[in-house]
Every structure is written in C-alpha cells, then in structure tokens.
Amino acid sequence: MTTSKGTVLRKAIDWGSLAPLRMRARLVAEGVYAGSHRSARRGAGVEFGGHRPYVPGDDLRWLDRRSMLRHEHLLVREFETETDRAMRLCIDATASMAYRGSRAPGAKLAFAALVAAALGRVAISGGDPVGCSFIGGTSPSLSVSSGRESFERLVGTLEALDAQGDATGDADLLDAGIGAIARAARRGSAVVLLSDLLDLGDRAADTVAAIAMRGRVVVVLEVLDPDELDFPFEETTRLSSLEGNYVVDADGDARERYLGALAASRGVWEKALLARGGRLVRAKTTDDPVATVRSVLDALR
C-alpha cells in the first residue's frame, strides 16, 4: 500500500507456508543435492592462459602436441585460476515484493528469500563464499564470507527483512544493491539478482547486465505472483501500486494491455542480459523452490 506520493509503508515479509526459513532452506538445498547439483561452481575453475616455452621439470601433461607440429620447440599450455568463486546475492526488497495474491503460499519477497537462502547453503557447502545485498528493504548488506556461520548470518538477515522502498522515485536504491557488487565482484564471481523486475527504472536492465563483464556470471531470477502472470481480474477493478502511488481502474481490455507490457519488459531484460552473456530465469511463487534453485544453478554453469 502507499500513502502520500513517494512514501511507502514498511511491511514485514508475509511468509505464509514458506517459513520457517532456516529449516525450509535446508530442505530445499537437500533436494538440490539429490539432483546432483552439489556445488554452484562453474566448470573446473581454470581458463586457458596461453603458451610458454617448455623447461625441464614441467608437467608433461600440459605439453601442447599440436603446437609441436608447427614450431621447432616445445610449448606448454598455461592456465589461469579464476580469482573469485564468491556467490553474490542481490535481493529486491522494495515495496512491490510484498505482494501476495490469494493463490500464493507467501509473498514474492518470501519466495525470493527462500531461494536465496538455499542458493547460499548450496554454495557454502561447495566451498564457495557468499555475500548478500539488497535493493530497498531494511537489512544491511552482508560481506562475502564462507563457513557455517555465513549461512546462519544470511538466514538471520533474511528473516529480519522488511519490504520497503520505492525504486520509481529513488534511483539510488538500485545502485545501493547492485553498484557495490559491480565495483567489488572480481573475475569468476557468480551474481544472482532476485526481483520481480517491476519499477526498477528504465536503465535497470542495462545496469544489471553490465555486471556480466570481465569474466563475471550474472543470472537474474524474475519472481512474480500468479496474479501478475495471468491477470485474473475480469470485472472492473481498481488497482493500487505498491510503488509509485499509481491507481488504475482496470476494465475489460486491461488484461491484454497488461500482458503485452509484461512481455515487452521481459524482452528488454532478456535482450540486455543475453547480449553480455547473462541469463534470465523465470519463476512464480507457486513453483517448487527446489526446481527454481536448480534452474538458477544450471544458468550459472
């Protein structure tokens, strides 16, 4: 709900049946393990770094036999280890993420928090450190760390999170959540944004996609309520936005216009991400969280 323009009411997460988070996240992670997704790591963790002349004592396994046919001296293949294996989570905790329709088990923010906690659990179990930042919300960012305590800190932070903030009127919210990752994430980092992708601004897609440069992997998980996907309002309905203080009286033709606008918005995000090697994964709050986590991990690979 909104009050006067630019003022958004603070709203605690509507967990519904998705709580308690700590237990649910562990169960989701165990379900992911059962599907042979034990680690969030992408590949062997090394990339080809060029050739150098062979010197006695070098491991003969790395001799480049093909180059031997073209050169008069032996060459050894070199590899560069990726410098950062951290998973950096960014959760949209603005007011629109508080929405929960009648068919959903919990609010969008609750579903995003569950998926984020399970992703953190999988990454930490695989030896990868995890950090977390927020677009809006009430919780401070978590620096990248590893170990059991990291999972406990992540869950504690998510459990205390409130949906707060209006990204339509405060462009700094996006930079607060994404900008720090863009500046700090090094080559090899896995960046996962969990958001409904609504009201983040016209430049949000390009801003997020730009992180997928310099060897970083970016996956955006779009989280929507079933109501936002099929717009089940058949009669004339007054709709009030959670961000932007908009009120719309929807008539019989509103559904077609809305679905067209949603498809266009998705197209913008998908195009921006694919152009830079990122990926867009879609989910609704009634989906199986295990399948959603698997889809994100597959996209990271």
N, C-alpha and C positions, 0 to 999 in steps of 0.2 A: 504494500500500500504506500501511497505518498501523501504528504501533507502539502504545504506550500511549495511552489516550484523550487527545485534544487535541494529540497530537504527530504531525506529518505529515512523512514523509520528503521530502527535497528531490530532485527528479527533473528532469534535463535534458530538453529537448524531444526527442521521438522524431520526427525529421524524415521518416524513410522516404524516399520518392521525391520529396518536396516541396522538398528542398534541392538546390542552394544557393539561399538566399533571394533574394539580390540579383538574380541572373540570372532566376530564376523570376518575381519581382515585375515586372521589366521586360517579360518576355514576356507576362504577364497584362495589364499596362497597355496594351501594344501591341495585344493582342486587343480590349481595350475601345475603344481609339481607332478600330479598324477598324469598330466597330459604331456610330460617330457619337456616342460619349459622351465627347467631347473634354474637357469640363470638368465639375466637380462643382457648379458654380454653379447656383442655382435661379432661373430667370427672368432678368429684366433687372436685378435688383439694386436696384430702387426700388419704393416703395409710395406710393399716393396720400396726400397730407398735408393736403388741404383747399383752400379758395379764399382769394384776397385780391383787392382791387381792382386793376384794370389801371392801370399807369403808363406813360407814353411811354417807349419803348425796350424793353419786354417782348417776348419772342419770341411772335409771333402764333400760332405753332403750338399754344400752350398756352391760348389763349382757350377758355373753356367756352361753346360755342354754345348749348347747352340752357339754361344759366343766363341767357343774354342774353334769352331769351323770357320769363323770369319776373321779371327785375329791370330797373331803369332804368339800370343802369350795368354796365360790362364787368367780368367776373371772370376771373381767371387761375387755372388749376389749378396747385397746387404738389405737389412730390413730395419724399419723404424717402429719402435713400440709406441702405440698411442699414448699420449701424455696424460689423459684423464679418462677414467672409467666411471665418473660420477653420473648418477641419475638425478637430474634437477627437475623437480615437480613444480608446476605453477598452477594454482587453483583459482579460478574465477569465483570470488566470494562477494560479488556485488549483489544488490538487492534482487535482481531478476532471478538469481539462482535459488531464491527461497520458494519459488513457485512449486506447488504440489497439486495436481489435479485429482479428481475423485478415483481414478483408476491406478494411481501410482502408489507404490509401497512406501515412498518417502519423497522428500523434496529433491530437486536436482542437485543441490549442494550436498545432501546426504549421500546420494549415489556417487558423486564425484569424490567425496571424502573416502568412501569405502574403497573405490577403485584405486585411489592414490595410496591409501594405507597398504593395500595388498601389493601394489607395484613396489612400494618401499620394502615390504617384507621379502619379496622375491629377490630384489636387487641386493639387499643386505645379506641374505642367505647365500647368494652367489659371490660374495666378497666385494661388491661394489658399494661405495659410499653414496649417501642420499642427502639431498637438500630440498628445501621447500620454500616457496614464496607465494604471495597472494596478491590478486588484483582486488582491491577493496577488502572488506572483512575487518575483523578486529584483532587478529592474531599477528604477532611478529614473525618475520621470516626465520627459517632455521638454516644455519650454515651447514655446509656439506660435512658429513661425518659418517662413520661406519660403526658396526658393532650392535649388540643387543640394545644398548641404551638409546641408540639412534631411533630404533623402531618405537620404543616407549615414548621418546620425546615427540616423534611425529604424531603418534596416536593421541597423546595428551593435547597437543596443539590443535589437532583437528576436532577433537571433542569439545574444545572450548570456543570454537569458531562461531561467529555470528555473521549472517548475511547483511552487509552494509556497504553503501557507496553507490553513486550514480555516475557511471562511466560516460554517459551522454553529456554531462556538464562538467566533468573533471578529467581532462586528458592525462593528468599526472598519475591517475590510478593505474593505467596500463604500463607506464614507464616504471612505476614502483614495483610492479610484479615481474615484468619482462626485462626492463632495462638493466637491472642488476645481473640477470643471467647472461644477457648479451655481452656485458662488459667482463664478466668473470669466467664464463664457461670456456674451457680450452678444447683443443682438438680431441675428439673421441667422446666428448660428453653426450649423454642422451638427455634431451629436453622434452618433457611431456606437459602440454598445456591442456587442462581440463576445464571446459567452458561451454556455455550454451551459444557462444559466439554472437549474442544479441547485444546491441547497444554499446559495443566496444569502440565504435568510431570507424570512419571510412578508411583510415590508414592502418587499422589494426592487422589486417591480413598480411600486408607487406612488412610491417614491423616485426611480426612474429616469424614470418618466413625468412627474413633476413638473418635470423639466428642460424639457419641451416647452411652456414658458410664456414670455411676454414675447418672442414672435417667434423663438424658437429651434426648430430642426428636430431631432427625435430619431428615429433608426432603431435598432432592436435586431436584430442578426443572431444567431439561435439556431443554434449549431453542435453537431451531435450525430454520434456514431459510428453506422454502420449497425446495430450490435448494440443500441444504445439506442433505435432506432426500431422494430425488429421483434422484439426479444427472442427470439433463435433457440434458446434453451436449453430443449429438450424434456424431457430427463431431469432427475431431481432434482439440483440444482446448488447448491453453497454459494457465495454471492456476498459479497464483502467490499468495503465502500465505501472510496473514496479520501479521503473527508472524513466526519467524524463517528464513525468507529470502529464502524460497524454491520456485523453479519454476519447474513445471511439465508439460510436453506435454502429454495430455490425448488422448489415441487412442480409438479404438472401444471396447477394452476389459477393459477399465479403470472403467467403471460403476460397473461391477461385483466385481472387486477387492476392489473398494472403499466401496461399501455397505457391503462387508464381513468384512472389517476393522472397519466400524462403528458399526456393530453388535457385534463384538468382544470387542470393547471399552465399549459399553453399558453393555455387560455381566460382565466385570470387575467391573464396578461401582455397578451394581445391586447385585452382589455376596458380595462385600465388605460391602455394606450398610445392606443387609438383615442379614448378619452374626452378626451384632451388634444391630439389631432392628431398623435400619434406613429404609427410603423409597425413591425410585426413582420415580419421576413423570415426564412425558414427555409432551412437548408442542412444537408447531411450531408457528411462528409469525403470521400466518393467523388464529389461533384459537381464539375462543371467550374468552376474558380475564376473564369474569365472571366465565365461566366453569373452567378455569385454576385455579383461586383463590379458587374455591370450592374444586377442586381436591387436592390442597395443604392443605387446612384446614381439609379435610377428612383424609389425610395421617397423619397429626399431631395428630389426635384423635386416 
